[in-house]
Amino acid sequence: MEGETVIAGVDTHKDVHVLCLLDGLGRKIWSGSFRADPEGYDRLAEAIGDPGSCAVVG
C-alpha cells in the first residue's frame, strides 16, 4: 500500500468496530473487525497505520 492513496472507513458498533481500507479507485484492499475495547482500539489503530498513511479516515 506504500505510495498509493488509501481511504479508511470505520463502522462503529457497541461491541465491535469494522475497518475497511480502500484504494484511490474505491477497491477494497483489506477489511477486519476489532472488539470495542482498549485492546481492540490499539489493533484498529495499528491496522490503519501511521498518521498520514491514509488520505481520508471516516
VEXBAKE-716950 format. One record per residue (C-alpha): residue number from 0; residue in one letter; x, y, z. Coordinates in Angstrom, 2 decimals, always signed. Layout:
BEGIN
@resi:NUM	resn:a	c1:X	c2:Y	c3:Z
...
END
This chain:
BEGIN
@resi:0	resn:m	c1:+0.00	c2:+0.00	c3:+0.00
@resi:1	resn:e	c1:+3.01	c2:+2.29	c3:+0.21
@resi:2	resn:g	c1:+2.77	c2:+5.24	c3:-2.15
@resi:3	resn:e	c1:-0.87	c2:+4.77	c3:-3.08
@resi:4	resn:t	c1:-3.94	c2:+6.61	c3:-1.82
@resi:5	resn:v	c1:-5.66	c2:+4.73	c3:+1.00
@resi:6	resn:i	c1:-9.10	c2:+5.53	c3:+2.40
@resi:7	resn:a	c1:-10.10	c2:+4.04	c3:+5.77
@resi:8	resn:g	c1:-13.73	c2:+3.62	c3:+6.75
@resi:9	resn:v	c1:-14.73	c2:+2.57	c3:+10.26
@resi:10	resn:d	c1:-18.21	c2:+1.26	c3:+11.07
@resi:11	resn:t	c1:-18.66	c2:+1.60	c3:+14.83
@resi:12	resn:h	c1:-20.92	c2:-0.54	c3:+16.99
@resi:13	resn:k	c1:-21.34	c2:-1.18	c3:+20.70
@resi:14	resn:d	c1:-19.21	c2:-4.34	c3:+20.86
@resi:15	resn:v	c1:-17.28	c2:-4.47	c3:+17.56
@resi:16	resn:h	c1:-15.88	c2:-1.96	c3:+15.07
@resi:17	resn:v	c1:-15.27	c2:-2.87	c3:+11.42
@resi:18	resn:l	c1:-12.47	c2:-1.30	c3:+9.37
@resi:19	resn:c	c1:-12.33	c2:-1.30	c3:+5.57
@resi:20	resn:l	c1:-9.35	c2:+0.05	c3:+3.62
@resi:21	resn:l	c1:-9.95	c2:+1.16	c3:+0.02
@resi:22	resn:d	c1:-7.56	c2:+2.25	c3:-2.71
@resi:23	resn:g	c1:-7.94	c2:+5.53	c3:-4.57
@resi:24	resn:l	c1:-10.37	c2:+3.89	c3:-7.02
@resi:25	resn:g	c1:-12.64	c2:+2.60	c3:-4.24
@resi:26	resn:r	c1:-11.48	c2:-1.03	c3:-4.46
@resi:27	resn:k	c1:-11.26	c2:-2.93	c3:-1.19
@resi:28	resn:i	c1:-7.68	c2:-3.54	c3:-0.06
@resi:29	resn:w	c1:-8.42	c2:-5.04	c3:+3.35
@resi:30	resn:s	c1:-11.14	c2:-5.33	c3:+5.98
@resi:31	resn:g	c1:-11.37	c2:-6.66	c3:+9.50
@resi:32	resn:s	c1:-13.22	c2:-6.34	c3:+12.77
@resi:33	resn:f	c1:-11.99	c2:-5.29	c3:+16.20
@resi:34	resn:r	c1:-13.51	c2:-5.51	c3:+19.67
@resi:35	resn:a	c1:-14.73	c2:-2.20	c3:+21.07
@resi:36	resn:d	c1:-12.30	c2:-2.24	c3:+23.99
@resi:37	resn:p	c1:-8.84	c2:-0.75	c3:+24.62
@resi:38	resn:e	c1:-7.01	c2:-3.71	c3:+23.03
@resi:39	resn:g	c1:-9.31	c2:-3.60	c3:+20.01
@resi:40	resn:y	c1:-8.74	c2:+0.15	c3:+19.59
@resi:41	resn:d	c1:-4.98	c2:-0.43	c3:+19.61
@resi:42	resn:r	c1:-5.30	c2:-3.16	c3:+16.97
@resi:43	resn:l	c1:-7.54	c2:-0.94	c3:+14.82
@resi:44	resn:a	c1:-5.02	c2:+1.92	c3:+15.01
@resi:45	resn:e	c1:-2.21	c2:-0.48	c3:+14.05
@resi:46	resn:a	c1:-4.24	c2:-1.70	c3:+11.06
@resi:47	resn:i	c1:-4.74	c2:+1.87	c3:+9.83
@resi:48	resn:g	c1:-1.03	c2:+2.58	c3:+10.19
@resi:49	resn:d	c1:+0.96	c2:+5.76	c3:+10.69
@resi:50	resn:p	c1:-0.86	c2:+9.09	c3:+10.74
@resi:51	resn:g	c1:-0.80	c2:+10.39	c3:+7.21
@resi:52	resn:s	c1:-0.79	c2:+6.93	c3:+5.63
@resi:53	resn:c	c1:-4.49	c2:+7.35	c3:+4.82
@resi:54	resn:a	c1:-5.82	c2:+10.18	c3:+2.68
@resi:55	resn:v	c1:-9.17	c2:+10.03	c3:+4.49
@resi:56	resn:v	c1:-10.40	c2:+8.31	c3:+7.66
@resi:57	resn:g	c1:-14.08	c2:+8.29	c3:+8.48
END
